[in-house]
Amino acid sequence: MLKLSMANWAEFKATIDKGSSLHHTEVEMKYFLYGLNGNVTYDYILKKDGGADQADFEDNYKSKSNSKIGYSQNVAFASKYIYVSGAKKSLYKRVHGVNETIAANTTANIDFIIPYAHCKFSGANIFGSSLGDTLDFEILDTATNTYSGAPLSPLPTYYPYYVLNQFGFEVEMPGSGVYENTSNYEASLQLDMTIRCRYTNSTDASAYISMNVWLHEVV
């Protein structure tokens, strides 16, 4: 998917006026705006500064936002089949969101614990980032290290939630407030594993950071 960041409100709303579906999230002082049109995503951060752009959005566009649902090629209802140990299984798309408020100039974890016995993981996106922020992505074992078999003692040498894999290494965040990481193939995850985003807020203010993860339950 092509992702384009708009320089100002006028540019962004022009994409909406031309037929892109409008979506938004909001925090205390900002709106994160997204326009979806086929395989193109437009984004823009609109400040809540009491100005004409904020008034235009709130008066003429906000009520229409989040009303159109975009559909990907992998629809949510068993559009794909796979074979697991010779058995035919269905894939059901599941999208989940989590968030954390991260203090100024600190690093904190944004964790999502897998709620399905078996699923595929195909991507994630991050909202609320600032230019200069960084993140690491990791996959962690369960509290009892079910899948790695890593010993839980003696401390401090061994710990629960053993790191099974890392697929993001000090990734630089864009100034647009939106970051997306997708893969053309799915990674297999199991019940109670954790998808961890270790996020570093490099700004002098606390940051509300959201993470959406794209899973496909194997049933």
C-alpha positions as CSV (number, residue, x, y, z in Angstrom):
1,M,0.0,0.0,0.0
2,L,1.3,3.5,-0.9
3,K,1.2,6.0,2.0
4,L,1.4,9.7,1.4
5,S,1.7,12.4,4.1
6,M,-0.1,15.7,3.3
7,A,1.7,19.0,4.0
8,N,-1.4,20.9,5.2
9,W,-5.2,20.6,5.8
10,A,-6.1,21.9,2.4
11,E,-4.1,19.2,0.6
12,F,-5.6,16.5,2.9
13,K,-9.2,17.5,2.6
14,A,-8.9,17.7,-1.2
15,T,-8.2,13.9,-1.1
16,I,-11.4,13.4,0.9
17,D,-13.4,15.7,-1.4
18,K,-12.2,13.5,-4.3
19,G,-13.7,10.4,-2.8
20,S,-11.2,9.0,-0.2
21,S,-12.9,7.6,2.9
22,L,-12.1,9.6,6.0
23,H,-11.0,8.1,9.3
24,H,-9.5,9.7,12.4
25,T,-8.3,9.2,15.9
26,E,-7.7,12.0,18.4
27,V,-5.7,12.9,21.5
28,E,-5.8,15.9,23.7
29,M,-4.2,18.4,21.3
30,K,-4.2,16.6,17.9
31,Y,-6.3,14.8,15.3
32,F,-4.6,12.0,13.4
33,L,-6.4,12.0,10.0
34,Y,-6.4,9.2,7.4
35,G,-7.9,9.1,3.9
36,L,-8.2,5.7,2.2
37,N,-8.6,5.3,-1.5
38,G,-7.9,1.9,-2.9
39,N,-4.2,1.0,-2.3
40,V,-3.4,4.6,-1.3
41,T,-3.5,6.0,2.3
42,Y,-3.2,9.8,2.9
43,D,-2.4,11.0,6.4
44,Y,-2.2,14.4,8.1
45,I,-1.9,15.6,11.7
46,L,-4.3,18.4,12.5
47,K,-3.5,20.4,15.6
48,K,-6.3,21.4,18.0
49,D,-5.3,25.1,18.0
50,G,-8.7,26.7,17.7
51,G,-7.9,27.8,14.2
52,A,-9.8,27.8,10.9
53,D,-8.6,24.3,9.9
54,Q,-9.8,22.7,13.1
55,A,-13.1,24.5,12.8
56,D,-13.5,23.3,9.1
57,F,-12.8,19.7,10.1
58,E,-15.1,19.7,13.1
59,D,-17.9,21.5,11.3
60,N,-17.8,19.9,7.9
61,Y,-15.9,16.6,8.1
62,K,-15.7,15.0,11.6
63,S,-19.3,13.8,11.6
64,K,-18.7,11.8,8.4
65,S,-15.4,10.3,9.6
66,N,-15.0,6.6,10.5
67,S,-18.3,5.8,8.8
68,K,-16.9,4.0,5.8
69,I,-15.1,0.7,6.4
70,G,-12.3,-0.1,4.0
71,Y,-11.9,-3.7,2.9
72,S,-8.6,-5.4,2.1
73,Q,-8.2,-8.4,-0.2
74,N,-8.0,-10.7,2.9
75,V,-11.6,-10.2,4.1
76,A,-12.4,-11.1,7.7
77,F,-14.4,-14.3,7.1
78,A,-12.2,-17.3,6.2
79,S,-11.1,-16.1,2.8
80,K,-8.0,-18.2,2.9
81,Y,-7.2,-21.8,3.8
82,I,-4.0,-23.4,5.0
83,Y,-2.9,-26.9,6.0
84,V,-1.5,-27.6,9.5
85,S,-0.1,-31.1,10.0
86,G,-2.2,-32.2,7.1
87,A,-5.5,-30.7,8.4
88,K,-7.3,-28.0,6.4
89,K,-7.7,-24.8,8.5
90,S,-9.4,-21.4,7.9
91,L,-7.8,-18.0,8.5
92,Y,-10.0,-15.4,10.2
93,K,-8.6,-11.8,10.2
94,R,-8.4,-10.2,13.7
95,V,-7.2,-6.6,14.3
96,H,-6.4,-5.5,17.8
97,G,-5.2,-2.2,19.3
98,V,-3.3,-1.2,22.4
99,N,-1.8,2.0,23.7
100,E,0.5,3.5,26.3
101,T,1.3,7.0,27.4
102,I,5.1,7.2,27.4
103,A,6.9,9.9,29.5
104,A,9.2,12.4,28.0
105,N,12.7,11.1,27.0
106,T,12.0,7.6,28.2
107,T,11.6,4.1,26.7
108,A,8.6,2.0,27.6
109,N,6.9,-1.2,26.3
110,I,3.7,-1.5,24.4
111,D,2.6,-5.1,24.7
112,F,-0.1,-7.2,23.1
113,I,-0.5,-10.8,24.4
114,I,-1.8,-13.3,21.8
115,P,-5.3,-14.5,22.8
116,Y,-5.6,-17.3,20.2
117,A,-4.4,-20.9,20.3
118,H,-2.7,-20.4,16.9
119,C,-2.6,-17.3,14.6
120,K,-0.6,-15.7,11.9
121,F,0.9,-12.2,12.3
122,S,1.2,-10.0,9.2
123,G,1.8,-6.5,10.4
124,A,1.4,-3.6,12.7
125,N,1.1,0.2,12.7
126,I,2.0,2.9,15.2
127,F,0.1,6.2,15.7
128,G,1.3,9.3,17.6
129,S,5.0,9.1,16.8
130,S,7.3,12.1,16.5
131,L,10.4,12.6,14.3
132,G,13.4,11.2,16.2
133,D,11.5,8.6,18.2
134,T,12.6,5.0,17.7
135,L,11.2,1.5,18.3
136,D,12.2,-2.1,18.5
137,F,9.8,-5.0,17.7
138,E,10.1,-8.3,19.5
139,I,8.2,-11.6,19.9
140,L,8.3,-12.9,23.5
141,D,7.7,-16.3,24.9
142,T,5.0,-16.9,27.6
143,A,5.5,-16.3,31.3
144,T,6.6,-19.9,31.7
145,N,8.7,-19.9,28.4
146,T,6.4,-22.5,26.9
147,Y,7.9,-22.5,23.4
148,S,11.6,-21.8,23.9
149,G,12.1,-24.0,26.9
150,A,14.4,-21.4,28.4
151,P,15.0,-22.0,32.1
152,L,13.3,-19.6,34.5
153,S,16.1,-19.7,37.1
154,P,18.6,-18.9,38.4
155,L,17.8,-15.2,38.3
156,P,19.1,-12.8,37.1
157,T,20.6,-14.9,34.3
158,Y,17.2,-16.2,33.0
159,Y,13.8,-14.6,32.9
160,P,10.3,-15.4,31.8
161,Y,9.1,-13.9,28.5
162,Y,12.2,-15.0,26.7
163,V,12.8,-13.1,23.4
164,L,12.0,-15.5,20.6
165,N,12.7,-13.1,17.7
166,Q,13.3,-9.5,17.0
167,F,12.2,-7.9,13.7
168,G,12.6,-4.2,14.4
169,F,15.9,-2.6,15.4
170,E,16.0,1.1,16.5
171,V,13.5,1.9,13.7
172,E,13.3,5.6,13.1
173,M,9.8,7.1,13.3
174,P,8.4,9.5,10.8
175,G,7.3,13.0,11.7
176,S,3.8,12.3,10.3
177,G,2.8,10.4,13.4
178,V,2.1,7.2,11.5
179,Y,4.4,4.2,11.0
180,E,3.4,0.9,9.3
181,N,5.3,-2.4,9.2
182,T,3.9,-5.2,7.0
183,S,5.2,-8.4,5.6
184,N,4.2,-10.4,2.5
185,Y,4.2,-13.6,4.5
186,E,2.7,-14.3,7.9
187,A,4.7,-15.3,11.1
188,S,3.1,-18.0,13.3
189,L,2.3,-17.1,16.8
190,Q,0.8,-19.1,19.7
191,L,-1.4,-18.5,22.7
192,D,0.1,-16.1,25.4
193,M,3.1,-15.1,23.3
194,T,3.6,-11.3,23.3
195,I,4.2,-8.8,20.5
196,R,6.3,-6.1,22.1
197,C,7.0,-2.6,20.8
198,R,9.8,-1.1,22.8
199,Y,9.2,2.6,22.1
200,T,11.6,5.5,22.8
201,N,10.0,8.9,23.2
202,S,12.7,11.4,22.3
203,T,10.6,14.5,22.9
204,D,10.3,16.7,26.0
205,A,6.6,15.9,26.4
206,S,4.7,12.7,27.2
207,A,3.4,10.9,24.1
208,Y,0.2,8.8,23.7
209,I,1.3,6.0,21.4
210,S,-1.1,3.5,19.8
211,M,-0.3,0.2,18.2
212,N,-2.6,-1.9,16.0
213,V,-1.6,-5.5,15.2
214,W,-3.0,-7.6,12.2
215,L,-3.5,-11.2,13.1
216,H,-5.2,-14.1,11.3
217,E,-6.7,-16.7,13.7
218,V,-6.2,-20.3,12.5
219,V,-9.4,-22.3,13.1
